[in-house]
Amino acid sequence: MKRRLFFNKTTTALMGLGLTTSSFSKTTNKKIKEPVKVCATLDQEKVFFYAEVIEEKIKVVHITDTHLFKDDERGIPYQAYSKRMANAYHQTTHFQTRLETNPEEAFEQALVFAKEVHADVITLIGDIFSFPSEAAIEWVQSKLKETGIPYIYTAGNHDWHYEGMEGTLESLRDTWIEKRLLPLYQGNHPLMAAYEIKGVRFLAIDNSTYQINEAQLAFFIAQVNSGIPLVLLVHIPMYAPGKKISFGCGNPNWGAATDGNFKLERRPKWPESGHTQTTLDFHKNVFNAPNLLGIFAGHVHRNSIEMIKGKPQIVADDNASGGYLDINFLPMDEQDKKLIL
């Protein structure tokens, strides 16, 4: 069975459930029909989300773009494809202290923080790896196990990319998810999964090719129809007016004419036709979802917040330079309800 067909078949089997297995707590009974009102604040790496539908505090440590390059003799046959990215992040500058650091040190510091604050979940949202190194993947698995904290993983565009290797973005993603990344999904579907945490459903949807497929769109619509409070986790930020092409999921300007890095990254050029209609429909459905609390992303190595139709999207700084987000979902106090509701 071809890998592409394997993922599609598994997706179809799971679609009827509306939930891709892994749950950290029971589903809430509260169903949202009217657009949820959210208050979101950002203070450097600290994020506070307030909404009436949040029933108890949820602490999330959000990590993206670590770009680990650890490798061993198993990676020797792939050095022609991994060389550039293996050298890209050997030494970095911490975004706050301006002292020298490196991806391994930054990742471990983020995990130490997660343990100190008793995080409910660690979200690993893409480009944790600079290429699919077996040594790096095994190291991350061991470090996560040591924390004892549940985690959610979805891939970024570098996690599965050996630069210069032949194949479409979709086929290369499927190949290296199956060969290397699959254990990180903990039995869940690699391209879409839902996780219940204290009455809020976290959706990890892989948009690491910049595009969304039909099964992912159908999955998201089913989650919206559930009426359960949702948080969307994607590697590549959803397009927002005024942002660069790197905010590329649903960007009307995305395509061959704006692809300036395909030669550097030695990958197929983005399509001349731009986004598929399915990807554009996904963008529309995301920002029309009444039960969506917000979106968390990475990819651009810079912290930001965008408001689209009242939905906050928060993008994390790169973990390679020490960045991560300390996210707090909190019930709304009575005094604040009077201001917001």
Secondary structure, 3 states (H helix, E strand, C coil): CCHHHHHHHHHHHHHCCCCCCCCCCCCCCCCCCCCCCEEEEEECCEEEEEECCCCCCEEEEEECCCCECCCCHHHHHHHHHHHHHHHHCCCEECCCCCCEECHHHHHHHHHHHHHHCCCCEEEEECCCECCCCHHHHHHHHHHHHHHCCCEEEECCCCCCCCCCCCCCHHHHHHHHHHHHHHHHHCCCCCCEEEEEECCEEEEEECCCCCCCCHHHHHHHHHHHHHCCCEEEECCCCECCCCCCCCCCECCCCCCHHHCCCCCCCCCCCCCCCCCCHHHHHHHHHHHHCCCEEEEEECCCCCCEEEEECCEEEEECCCHHHCCCEEEEEECCCHHHHHHHC
